[in-house]
Amino acid sequence: MIAATLAFVFVIIGLAGFIILTAVKAWKYAHLSVHSRVELYPVPKEGGGRGKYGGSYFEEEDWWEKPRKLDSVYEVIDIMKEMLLISKLFTHQRSLWWASYAFHLGIYVMFGWSLLLLISVFWAPEFFVIGTTVVGVIGFALSTVGAVLLLVRRFADESLRKYTPPQEYFNILLILATLVTGIVSWTLFASPFEVARSVFTFNTTALPPIVVAHFVLLGVTLLYIPLSKMSHYVGKFFAFHKVLWVNDPNVTGSKVAELIERESARPVQTQWAAPHTHPASSDTLEG
């Protein structure tokens, strides 16, 4: 009974930690120093239809004297295509996309399933329970199959294996262990609806060891994801939006000019080995 209570508390701590650590990482990304712009076209936010063929405001004569035409709708659509469909991977490496998309889609479905379980604590008609069960089966199946395929692909593909550090294998195995213990728990030992009710009502009913193990792994996974490379779900927005697509002109009096001037006055915080990142010394000035 004590183990069950601790498992309940740990899952809640893991969920809270996931949210807080994700927010902290997003805040850090948002407050990083000004990056070196890439400006890889097409830039989706370019208005006047230019975003679809790779054009820019530089096409217009005396562009600095004219208001920019922006297409926020097309930009959001392009962002959502990448976030929800992983469209770039589909275009450039489709053989890997099937496994990756099954895995990510399964994770998305699992989050939805968790919300449905929460709702079932307070409202659980038969049709809702059946629908929630179907969603759970789909989520577990997609994410587990995707994780296995990704693991096999990293082992089997020599070119991919060369660039896969041990941490990547650990990440997949951790999530796979969480999924497998969940499948065993909910199909053989306990009802997820009853356990969800116990979690949110702090009912200290004893749980089978496999369910406790699943909760421990789930809590560890939730806390670990924002601290690992798997937190790319946060960085992806900033990388695409702030690095690839920001092409605002740097003209006198603009926000870009103000930002660069402000950032130039900030002391260097990153100690890189490259000589050009170090402050000038008397030796370098004389040489």
Backbone bond lengths (Angstrom), bond angles and torsions (degrees), N, CA, C in turn:
res aa  C-N    CA-C-N  psi(-1)  N-CA   C-N-CA  omega(-1)  CA-C   N-CA-C  phi
1 M - - - 1.466 - - 1.526 111.19 -
2 I 1.338 116.53 -38.92 1.456 120.31 178.11 1.526 110.34 -65.16
3 A 1.347 115.57 -41.07 1.465 119.94 179.07 1.520 111.23 -61.69
4 A 1.351 116.35 -39.70 1.460 120.09 178.98 1.520 111.10 -64.44
5 T 1.334 116.86 -42.50 1.461 120.94 179.66 1.524 110.74 -62.90
6 L 1.333 115.53 -45.58 1.461 119.69 179.18 1.530 111.09 -62.76
7 A 1.339 116.53 -37.99 1.462 120.77 178.40 1.519 110.42 -64.25
8 F 1.350 117.12 -42.95 1.459 120.99 177.62 1.527 110.12 -57.91
9 V 1.336 115.45 -50.31 1.464 120.69 -177.34 1.523 110.70 -62.58
10 F 1.325 116.70 -39.61 1.462 120.68 -177.73 1.525 111.33 -66.05
11 V 1.334 117.18 -37.99 1.468 119.83 177.37 1.522 110.28 -63.64
12 I 1.327 116.72 -42.69 1.462 120.32 179.12 1.529 110.56 -64.70
13 I 1.344 116.33 -41.59 1.469 120.25 176.50 1.529 110.04 -62.25
14 G 1.334 115.90 -42.10 1.457 120.15 178.99 1.519 112.13 -61.18
15 L 1.331 117.08 -42.60 1.464 121.08 179.56 1.527 110.97 -66.12
16 A 1.344 115.93 -44.86 1.467 119.78 177.93 1.526 110.55 -62.98
17 G 1.343 115.96 -41.22 1.451 119.85 179.22 1.521 112.00 -64.63
18 F 1.327 116.61 -38.67 1.462 120.96 177.83 1.527 110.52 -59.12
19 I 1.317 116.41 -46.55 1.466 120.95 -178.86 1.525 111.11 -66.12
20 I 1.343 116.38 -46.45 1.469 120.52 -176.95 1.521 110.92 -67.22
21 L 1.333 117.16 -46.96 1.467 120.42 -178.44 1.529 111.32 -65.62
22 T 1.327 116.72 -34.72 1.471 119.94 176.37 1.529 110.25 -65.25
23 A 1.333 116.14 -42.80 1.463 120.18 179.03 1.526 110.76 -64.62
24 V 1.331 117.03 -40.02 1.468 120.81 179.19 1.522 110.60 -64.04
25 K 1.331 116.88 -42.98 1.462 120.16 179.76 1.530 110.71 -65.19
26 A 1.328 117.01 -40.52 1.460 120.06 177.39 1.524 110.91 -61.99
27 W 1.338 116.12 -40.32 1.468 120.43 178.93 1.524 110.22 -63.66
28 K 1.333 116.97 -40.89 1.467 120.52 179.56 1.522 110.98 -64.46
29 Y 1.340 116.38 -44.14 1.463 119.56 177.83 1.526 110.85 -59.91
30 A 1.336 115.27 -42.54 1.456 119.60 -175.79 1.530 112.72 -68.67
31 H 1.340 116.71 -20.38 1.465 120.02 -176.59 1.524 112.59 -112.43
32 L 1.314 117.37 18.09 1.459 120.27 175.00 1.521 110.62 -70.08
33 S 1.318 115.42 164.13 1.467 120.15 178.15 1.526 109.49 -63.71
34 V 1.323 115.32 161.99 1.465 120.62 -179.81 1.522 109.23 -60.81
35 H 1.293 116.25 131.62 1.457 122.00 -178.12 1.525 110.96 -87.07
36 S 1.310 115.34 168.15 1.469 120.69 171.63 1.529 107.74 -83.30
37 R 1.313 116.38 117.18 1.455 120.40 -175.87 1.517 111.33 -68.77
38 V 1.312 115.30 142.84 1.461 121.38 -179.99 1.524 110.74 -100.27
39 E 1.330 116.95 -42.62 1.461 123.12 179.81 1.524 111.97 53.96
40 L 1.298 116.16 58.04 1.459 121.21 175.96 1.523 108.76 -87.22
41 Y 1.290 116.12 117.77 1.458 120.57 -179.02 1.519 110.10 -89.96
42 P 1.338 118.18 150.24 1.468 126.82 7.77 1.526 113.30 -77.33
43 V 1.334 114.60 142.93 1.461 122.43 173.51 1.523 107.12 -98.34
44 P 1.316 118.63 113.05 1.469 121.17 -171.91 1.525 115.10 -56.88
45 K 1.334 117.17 -28.46 1.468 117.09 -175.36 1.528 113.30 -80.15
46 E 1.339 118.18 -4.45 1.465 119.96 178.26 1.525 109.83 -65.43
47 G 1.324 116.31 122.31 1.456 120.93 -177.01 1.510 113.38 -82.52
48 G 1.303 115.07 -178.12 1.454 120.87 -179.94 1.513 113.58 69.09
49 G 1.324 116.48 20.16 1.456 120.87 -179.92 1.517 114.37 81.07
50 R 1.337 116.94 -1.27 1.463 119.91 -176.50 1.527 112.52 -69.62
51 G 1.328 115.82 -28.00 1.450 119.37 -178.25 1.515 113.61 -63.90
52 K 1.322 117.68 -21.64 1.469 120.84 -176.33 1.530 112.62 -86.39
53 Y 1.328 117.22 -19.64 1.458 117.50 179.66 1.533 112.97 -119.00
54 G 1.333 117.34 0.10 1.457 119.84 175.12 1.510 115.05 96.80
55 G 1.316 116.84 16.85 1.454 119.52 178.87 1.521 111.49 -84.11
56 S 1.322 116.33 178.08 1.460 120.71 179.42 1.526 109.75 -150.48
57 Y 1.317 114.61 173.95 1.469 119.60 -179.80 1.524 112.19 -68.13
58 F 1.336 116.81 -13.22 1.462 119.79 177.67 1.529 112.18 -67.24
59 E 1.326 117.28 -13.84 1.457 120.57 179.56 1.534 111.63 -69.16
60 E 1.328 115.53 -24.14 1.456 119.73 -174.55 1.532 110.60 -84.33
61 E 1.291 115.55 141.91 1.459 120.83 176.77 1.528 109.64 -69.66
62 D 1.322 116.00 137.55 1.469 121.23 -177.87 1.528 110.93 52.95
63 W 1.332 116.39 46.86 1.472 121.20 -174.56 1.526 112.35 -59.91
64 W 1.331 117.81 -29.56 1.459 120.94 -176.97 1.521 113.29 -70.33
65 E 1.326 115.65 -13.53 1.458 119.44 179.67 1.532 112.30 -98.28
66 K 1.317 116.50 -4.03 1.465 120.30 -175.50 1.530 111.30 -111.46
67 P 1.335 117.18 147.64 1.469 119.36 176.39 1.527 110.49 -68.29
68 R 1.313 116.00 142.66 1.464 119.82 -178.88 1.519 110.87 -76.05
69 K 1.312 115.23 144.29 1.453 121.64 174.65 1.536 108.54 -99.30
70 L 1.328 116.38 117.07 1.462 121.53 -177.33 1.519 110.36 -114.54
71 D 1.324 115.72 145.71 1.465 121.75 179.92 1.528 108.34 -120.37
72 S 1.335 116.24 86.09 1.463 121.04 -177.16 1.523 111.75 -67.12
73 V 1.334 116.80 -32.56 1.468 120.51 -177.98 1.523 110.55 -64.89
74 Y 1.328 116.88 -48.30 1.469 120.28 -178.91 1.532 110.86 -65.82
75 E 1.337 115.68 -33.36 1.466 119.59 177.73 1.528 110.72 -64.28
76 V 1.328 116.94 -46.14 1.466 121.07 179.15 1.528 110.41 -63.18
77 I 1.334 116.31 -41.29 1.469 119.80 179.02 1.525 110.55 -60.05
78 D 1.322 116.71 -43.54 1.460 120.41 -178.75 1.528 111.14 -66.63
79 I 1.330 116.67 -39.34 1.460 120.80 177.38 1.519 110.66 -63.29
80 M 1.329 117.19 -44.52 1.464 121.35 -178.38 1.523 111.30 -67.52
81 K 1.326 117.48 -34.23 1.467 120.57 176.67 1.523 110.65 -60.61
82 E 1.320 115.62 -40.04 1.465 119.03 -179.75 1.522 111.59 -75.03
83 M 1.326 116.78 -39.76 1.460 120.23 -177.63 1.520 112.36 -71.62
84 L 1.319 116.86 -40.90 1.463 120.76 -174.53 1.522 113.61 -94.98
85 L 1.337 117.69 -27.24 1.464 120.57 -176.12 1.525 113.57 -115.96
86 I 1.337 117.34 -8.27 1.471 122.13 -176.02 1.535 108.71 50.17
87 S 1.313 115.52 53.78 1.461 121.75 -170.98 1.523 113.67 -64.18
88 K 1.345 117.49 -34.63 1.469 119.31 -178.70 1.524 110.82 -64.96
89 L 1.323 117.31 -40.08 1.462 120.72 178.35 1.520 110.31 -66.39
90 F 1.324 117.11 -37.45 1.465 121.32 178.27 1.524 110.79 -62.30
91 T 1.323 116.37 -38.04 1.459 120.77 -177.60 1.526 112.34 -75.28
92 H 1.336 116.28 -40.79 1.460 119.42 -170.36 1.528 114.74 -101.90
93 Q 1.332 118.53 -20.90 1.470 119.88 179.97 1.533 108.98 -150.48
94 R 1.310 115.10 69.68 1.461 120.82 -171.20 1.526 112.99 -64.32
95 S 1.323 118.14 -30.98 1.460 119.87 -178.71 1.526 111.57 -63.73
96 L 1.338 117.01 -30.31 1.465 120.82 177.14 1.519 111.70 -86.52
97 W 1.331 116.14 -22.49 1.466 120.50 -176.26 1.515 111.76 -62.14
98 W 1.337 118.87 -39.35 1.461 120.98 -175.82 1.518 111.26 -57.45
99 A 1.326 116.67 -46.91 1.467 120.21 -179.64 1.524 110.82 -70.25
100 S 1.324 116.23 -44.63 1.461 120.23 -177.72 1.525 111.71 -64.12
101 Y 1.337 115.91 -42.41 1.463 118.33 -178.19 1.527 111.71 -70.38
102 A 1.339 116.99 -38.54 1.469 119.49 176.26 1.521 110.16 -59.39
103 F 1.323 116.26 -42.82 1.460 121.19 -179.94 1.530 111.16 -63.65
104 H 1.323 116.71 -52.07 1.462 120.17 -177.01 1.532 111.60 -66.98
105 L 1.330 116.76 -41.60 1.455 119.21 178.58 1.527 110.07 -62.62
106 G 1.328 116.93 -40.04 1.458 120.51 177.21 1.516 112.01 -60.57
107 I 1.335 116.86 -40.57 1.467 120.68 178.32 1.526 110.30 -63.96
108 Y 1.353 116.46 -42.49 1.463 119.56 177.87 1.532 110.34 -60.04
109 V 1.331 115.75 -44.34 1.467 120.35 -179.72 1.522 110.30 -64.36
110 M 1.338 116.96 -36.63 1.465 120.47 179.52 1.526 111.25 -63.99
111 F 1.333 116.78 -38.40 1.459 119.33 176.08 1.528 110.15 -63.67
112 G 1.334 116.35 -41.42 1.460 119.69 176.59 1.516 111.61 -63.15
113 W 1.322 116.31 -40.96 1.465 121.08 178.21 1.532 110.98 -61.19
114 S 1.327 117.18 -39.60 1.463 121.19 178.79 1.525 110.87 -62.93
115 L 1.329 116.62 -39.83 1.467 119.95 177.66 1.533 110.89 -66.04
116 L 1.336 116.33 -39.47 1.462 119.95 177.60 1.524 111.20 -64.49
117 L 1.334 116.58 -37.27 1.473 119.82 176.33 1.525 110.42 -63.18
118 L 1.317 116.22 -39.35 1.466 119.78 177.86 1.525 110.78 -62.52
119 I 1.327 116.56 -43.07 1.461 120.33 178.27 1.524 110.70 -63.36
120 S 1.342 115.90 -36.87 1.470 119.70 -177.71 1.518 112.75 -65.32
121 V 1.330 117.51 -19.19 1.467 120.30 176.79 1.525 110.05 -63.42
122 F 1.335 116.51 -33.23 1.460 120.92 -175.92 1.532 113.08 -107.72
123 W 1.327 116.49 -19.39 1.473 120.01 -176.62 1.517 108.15 -150.81
124 A 1.328 116.62 111.93 1.468 119.03 -172.62 1.526 113.05 -140.95
125 P 1.339 118.49 61.69 1.468 119.34 172.17 1.531 110.15 -65.62
126 E 1.309 116.65 163.18 1.464 120.34 -172.63 1.528 112.48 -59.73
127 F 1.332 116.70 -44.31 1.467 118.99 -177.33 1.524 111.20 -63.76
128 F 1.344 116.31 -33.95 1.465 120.37 179.56 1.521 110.56 -69.41
129 V 1.307 116.86 -40.55 1.466 121.46 178.42 1.521 110.35 -63.45
130 I 1.348 116.56 -43.03 1.473 120.10 179.14 1.524 110.63 -63.67
131 G 1.329 116.18 -45.14 1.460 120.29 179.50 1.525 111.67 -62.39
132 T 1.316 116.52 -42.39 1.466 120.73 178.34 1.520 111.13 -63.20
133 T 1.325 116.58 -38.75 1.463 121.01 178.29 1.526 110.97 -63.17
134 V 1.327 116.46 -43.19 1.463 121.00 179.05 1.529 110.37 -62.51
135 V 1.325 116.52 -43.99 1.466 120.72 178.64 1.527 110.22 -60.63
136 G 1.328 116.62 -42.13 1.460 120.38 179.04 1.515 112.66 -62.91
137 V 1.328 116.48 -43.10 1.469 120.75 179.36 1.519 110.38 -61.91
138 I 1.332 116.48 -44.40 1.468 120.61 179.46 1.521 110.69 -63.11
139 G 1.329 116.34 -44.82 1.458 120.22 -179.34 1.514 112.94 -62.39
140 F 1.320 116.56 -47.50 1.464 120.41 179.27 1.526 111.12 -63.03
141 A 1.336 115.97 -41.59 1.465 119.88 -177.65 1.528 111.08 -65.32
142 L 1.332 117.34 -49.32 1.460 120.69 -178.03 1.526 111.70 -62.99
143 S 1.321 117.00 -49.18 1.460 119.93 -175.98 1.527 111.77 -67.18
144 T 1.335 117.46 -38.08 1.463 120.16 -179.33 1.520 110.90 -69.97
145 V 1.326 116.71 -47.06 1.470 120.04 177.97 1.531 110.26 -61.54
146 G 1.329 116.99 -42.81 1.457 120.49 178.93 1.520 112.18 -61.73
147 A 1.344 116.90 -43.15 1.466 120.49 179.40 1.523 111.50 -63.35
148 V 1.329 116.24 -42.67 1.472 120.19 179.03 1.522 110.28 -63.35
149 L 1.327 117.57 -44.74 1.459 121.21 -179.56 1.528 111.57 -64.04
150 L 1.318 116.90 -39.65 1.464 119.82 177.96 1.527 110.81 -64.99
151 L 1.322 116.08 -39.97 1.460 120.14 179.21 1.525 110.65 -65.45
152 V 1.328 115.92 -45.62 1.464 120.25 179.21 1.528 110.34 -62.88
153 R 1.328 116.76 -41.23 1.461 120.47 -178.65 1.533 111.03 -62.87
154 R 1.318 117.09 -39.49 1.459 119.92 179.99 1.523 111.92 -69.04
155 F 1.320 117.26 -31.20 1.459 120.89 176.62 1.532 111.38 -77.25
156 A 1.326 116.50 -40.50 1.463 121.15 -171.08 1.525 113.27 -83.57
157 D 1.322 117.98 -33.77 1.457 121.77 -177.05 1.533 109.10 -85.64
158 E 1.321 116.17 111.01 1.469 120.14 -175.67 1.523 112.24 -61.87
159 S 1.324 116.99 -42.38 1.460 119.87 -178.91 1.525 111.41 -65.60
160 L 1.324 116.96 -36.08 1.461 120.52 178.63 1.526 110.52 -75.83
161 R 1.325 116.27 -34.90 1.464 120.49 -179.05 1.528 111.59 -63.31
162 K 1.324 116.74 -33.02 1.466 120.65 -179.31 1.525 111.97 -63.66
163 Y 1.317 116.25 -30.15 1.461 120.22 -175.14 1.530 112.55 -106.53
164 T 1.327 116.73 16.57 1.461 120.78 -179.71 1.524 109.82 -106.16
165 P 1.333 118.80 106.11 1.464 121.01 178.19 1.530 110.49 -73.99
166 P 1.321 118.18 164.04 1.470 121.63 -180.00 1.534 113.14 -55.29
167 Q 1.326 116.70 -32.87 1.464 119.58 -179.28 1.518 112.06 -60.30
168 E 1.337 117.42 -34.03 1.459 120.55 179.90 1.522 110.92 -64.73
169 Y 1.329 116.10 -42.31 1.467 119.98 177.28 1.532 110.29 -64.27
170 F 1.338 115.52 -41.77 1.470 119.32 179.20 1.521 111.00 -61.06
171 N 1.334 116.86 -42.73 1.462 120.57 -179.34 1.530 111.41 -58.34
172 I 1.326 115.81 -47.40 1.464 119.99 -178.31 1.520 110.50 -67.35
173 L 1.337 116.74 -42.58 1.467 120.29 -178.37 1.526 111.44 -65.98
174 L 1.321 117.33 -36.33 1.472 120.25 178.15 1.524 110.56 -63.13
175 I 1.321 116.60 -47.94 1.464 119.93 179.48 1.524 110.45 -66.36
176 L 1.317 117.01 -38.82 1.462 120.75 179.56 1.526 110.77 -64.02
177 A 1.322 117.14 -40.85 1.470 120.49 177.75 1.520 110.76 -63.96
178 T 1.329 116.76 -39.34 1.470 120.35 177.67 1.523 110.95 -64.19
179 L 1.320 116.77 -41.93 1.463 121.12 -179.92 1.532 111.39 -66.64
180 V 1.324 116.55 -45.82 1.470 120.21 -176.78 1.525 110.95 -65.16
181 T 1.330 117.05 -43.55 1.474 118.70 177.67 1.522 110.65 -64.63
182 G 1.333 117.11 -32.59 1.463 119.82 176.31 1.519 111.66 -67.27
183 I 1.332 116.38 -43.87 1.469 119.88 178.91 1.517 110.93 -61.08
184 V 1.330 116.94 -46.08 1.471 121.05 179.36 1.523 110.54 -63.87
185 S 1.328 116.64 -42.07 1.468 120.85 -178.38 1.518 111.99 -61.74
186 W 1.347 116.12 -49.78 1.460 119.93 -171.65 1.524 113.07 -81.22
187 T 1.308 117.88 -18.90 1.469 119.46 -179.95 1.526 112.94 -96.45
188 L 1.327 117.91 -25.56 1.463 120.08 -173.56 1.530 115.07 -118.67
189 F 1.326 117.47 -26.28 1.462 117.82 -168.79 1.528 115.64 -120.88
190 A 1.314 119.07 -27.57 1.468 119.31 -174.39 1.514 110.89 -155.77
191 S 1.328 115.57 156.82 1.462 121.26 175.34 1.523 108.96 -88.48
192 P 1.320 118.48 126.67 1.469 119.38 -179.76 1.521 112.21 -62.82
193 F 1.329 117.14 -27.39 1.461 120.26 179.58 1.530 110.68 -70.11
194 E 1.323 116.68 -42.87 1.466 119.77 178.47 1.521 111.62 -68.48
195 V 1.322 115.95 -39.06 1.457 119.16 179.31 1.529 110.29 -67.70
196 A 1.338 117.06 -39.90 1.461 120.18 177.23 1.522 110.49 -60.76
197 R 1.316 115.90 -41.26 1.467 120.07 178.08 1.525 110.04 -62.75
198 S 1.325 116.34 -38.96 1.466 120.35 179.61 1.522 111.12 -67.54
199 V 1.343 116.24 -39.81 1.459 120.14 -179.01 1.520 111.08 -62.66
200 F 1.336 116.15 -48.64 1.458 119.75 -173.49 1.524 113.48 -82.38
201 T 1.319 117.62 -10.86 1.462 120.78 174.60 1.519 111.62 -108.38
202 F 1.357 116.27 3.73 1.469 122.35 -179.48 1.520 112.11 53.87
203 N 1.310 115.16 40.50 1.463 121.25 174.01 1.531 107.49 -80.16
204 T 1.311 116.85 121.85 1.465 120.90 -173.98 1.526 112.50 -89.99
205 T 1.318 115.98 38.27 1.457 119.90 176.58 1.531 109.18 -64.08
206 A 1.335 115.97 137.56 1.462 120.13 -179.67 1.521 110.69 -62.54
207 L 1.321 116.02 140.23 1.453 121.75 179.92 1.522 110.12 -115.93
208 P 1.337 117.56 150.48 1.465 120.37 174.37 1.530 109.89 -58.98
209 P 1.321 118.59 148.37 1.479 121.99 -178.85 1.527 113.34 -54.69
210 I 1.335 117.61 -36.03 1.458 119.85 -178.11 1.525 111.08 -65.78
211 V 1.341 116.78 -33.38 1.459 120.33 178.11 1.523 110.04 -70.82
212 V 1.335 116.26 -41.24 1.470 120.40 176.65 1.526 109.76 -60.90
213 A 1.339 116.40 -43.54 1.466 120.77 178.95 1.525 110.76 -61.42
214 H 1.337 116.14 -39.53 1.470 120.16 178.60 1.526 110.66 -63.52
215 F 1.318 116.89 -42.44 1.459 120.10 179.32 1.525 111.59 -64.68
216 V 1.316 116.53 -40.03 1.461 119.91 178.82 1.528 109.98 -63.33
217 L 1.327 116.53 -46.30 1.465 120.33 178.41 1.526 111.42 -63.44
218 L 1.329 116.54 -38.09 1.462 120.61 179.44 1.525 110.28 -64.88
219 G 1.341 116.77 -44.05 1.458 120.21 178.30 1.512 112.30 -63.13
220 V 1.341 116.43 -43.31 1.461 120.76 178.40 1.531 110.48 -62.38
221 T 1.328 116.72 -42.83 1.464 121.20 -179.65 1.520 111.44 -62.97
222 L 1.323 116.83 -43.79 1.464 120.42 -179.78 1.526 111.45 -62.99
223 L 1.315 116.81 -38.02 1.466 120.38 179.57 1.526 111.53 -75.66
224 Y 1.322 115.83 -31.47 1.463 120.66 -174.73 1.528 113.08 -79.10
225 I 1.312 117.55 -37.01 1.464 121.18 -173.76 1.531 113.06 -55.50
226 P 1.346 120.06 -48.66 1.476 118.43 -179.09 1.521 113.47 -66.86
227 L 1.331 117.82 -17.17 1.459 121.42 -178.42 1.526 112.77 -93.96
228 S 1.316 116.99 -5.55 1.454 121.75 -174.37 1.528 111.11 -113.54
229 K 1.336 115.46 -176.66 1.463 120.40 177.12 1.522 111.85 -65.26
230 M 1.322 116.62 -17.52 1.465 119.45 179.11 1.525 112.12 -68.68
231 S 1.319 116.98 -6.46 1.466 119.84 177.13 1.520 111.43 -79.63
232 H 1.345 117.33 16.13 1.465 120.05 177.17 1.521 112.08 -61.41
233 Y 1.330 117.39 -16.11 1.462 119.42 175.78 1.525 110.87 -63.51
234 V 1.329 117.37 -21.37 1.467 121.24 175.09 1.527 109.61 -88.85
235 G 1.329 116.07 -49.59 1.454 120.15 -173.85 1.504 114.71 -68.84
236 K 1.330 116.44 -23.04 1.457 119.40 -175.65 1.529 111.85 -61.03
237 F 1.322 116.73 -40.91 1.462 119.33 179.96 1.520 110.36 -62.60
238 F 1.331 116.23 -46.89 1.460 119.16 -177.43 1.522 111.16 -68.03
239 A 1.339 117.27 -35.73 1.460 119.84 -179.80 1.523 111.23 -67.45
240 F 1.336 116.38 -46.16 1.463 119.07 -179.00 1.524 111.08 -72.58
241 H 1.307 116.50 -46.90 1.461 119.90 -172.13 1.522 111.90 -76.78
242 K 1.323 116.54 -41.96 1.457 120.18 -172.42 1.525 114.13 -93.01
243 V 1.310 117.46 -23.51 1.460 119.72 -177.02 1.527 111.90 -104.84
244 L 1.321 117.00 -51.37 1.461 120.36 -176.26 1.521 113.45 -78.98
245 W 1.331 117.03 -36.05 1.453 119.24 -166.91 1.520 115.70 -109.47
246 V 1.320 118.88 -11.07 1.467 119.25 -179.42 1.528 108.70 -76.27
247 N 1.311 117.12 111.60 1.466 121.68 179.52 1.526 111.02 -130.51
248 D 1.336 115.23 31.47 1.463 119.60 178.59 1.531 109.15 -63.09
249 P 1.318 117.55 137.70 1.473 120.40 -175.99 1.524 112.55 -69.34
250 N 1.314 115.37 142.06 1.466 121.79 177.37 1.529 108.12 -97.12
251 V 1.321 114.57 85.02 1.470 120.41 179.81 1.525 109.18 -116.36
252 T 1.287 116.54 160.65 1.465 122.00 -177.24 1.527 111.17 -56.58
253 G 1.336 115.29 129.42 1.463 120.62 178.22 1.515 114.90 85.09
254 S 1.332 117.46 -2.44 1.465 120.27 -179.24 1.527 110.98 -81.17
255 K 1.332 115.83 166.20 1.460 120.50 177.24 1.527 110.82 -64.84
256 V 1.333 115.93 -34.01 1.461 119.29 178.63 1.532 110.25 -63.58
257 A 1.313 117.23 -43.81 1.470 121.25 179.36 1.519 110.59 -63.22
258 E 1.334 117.14 -42.42 1.466 120.98 178.15 1.525 111.01 -63.02
259 L 1.333 116.15 -41.31 1.459 120.59 -179.40 1.523 111.47 -64.75
260 I 1.330 116.60 -44.17 1.460 120.79 179.97 1.523 111.01 -64.88
261 E 1.321 116.36 -40.69 1.466 120.25 178.59 1.524 110.64 -63.56
262 R 1.324 116.70 -42.25 1.461 120.66 179.26 1.527 111.45 -66.58
263 E 1.333 116.05 -42.35 1.462 119.77 -178.89 1.528 111.30 -68.76
264 S 1.325 117.38 -32.35 1.458 120.87 -179.90 1.522 112.00 -65.48
265 A 1.331 115.85 -25.29 1.466 120.10 -179.32 1.531 112.40 -85.52
266 R 1.318 116.73 -9.39 1.465 119.63 -179.82 1.520 110.38 -76.38
267 P 1.333 117.64 140.93 1.474 119.47 177.06 1.525 110.78 -68.04
268 V 1.329 115.67 151.53 1.461 120.74 179.18 1.532 109.19 -69.08
269 Q 1.316 116.61 127.95 1.457 121.20 -178.19 1.526 112.06 -108.13
270 T 1.319 117.33 -27.15 1.460 121.05 -178.45 1.520 109.83 -92.45
271 Q 1.324 116.37 120.87 1.458 120.68 -179.33 1.521 110.31 -92.92
272 W 1.313 116.38 88.89 1.452 121.93 177.31 1.527 109.41 -88.37
273 A 1.320 115.26 158.66 1.463 120.10 -179.68 1.520 112.17 -79.21
274 A 1.323 117.77 -22.33 1.469 120.91 -176.82 1.525 110.65 -60.09
275 P 1.342 118.63 131.61 1.474 121.37 -176.83 1.527 113.46 -58.55
276 H 1.331 117.04 -35.12 1.462 118.16 -175.12 1.527 113.26 -71.28
277 T 1.337 117.13 -8.31 1.469 119.89 178.48 1.515 111.93 -92.13
278 H 1.352 117.14 -3.59 1.457 121.15 -178.44 1.531 110.37 -96.47
279 P 1.338 116.46 148.82 1.473 118.79 177.17 1.523 110.72 -60.37
280 A 1.315 116.73 148.10 1.463 121.17 179.74 1.517 110.50 -66.40
281 S 1.319 117.02 136.34 1.458 123.32 178.11 1.527 109.81 -106.51
282 S 1.316 115.76 173.19 1.477 119.40 178.92 1.528 110.96 -63.59
283 D 1.347 116.12 -33.62 1.462 119.93 -179.38 1.521 111.26 -65.97
284 T 1.339 114.98 -45.36 1.472 118.67 -177.99 1.519 110.35 -68.82
285 L 1.345 116.56 -32.70 1.464 118.90 179.23 1.525 110.81 -68.78
286 E 1.361 116.27 -39.33 1.462 119.01 179.86 1.520 111.36 -71.92
287 G 1.390 115.46 -33.91 1.462 118.11 -177.83 1.500 111.70 -78.19
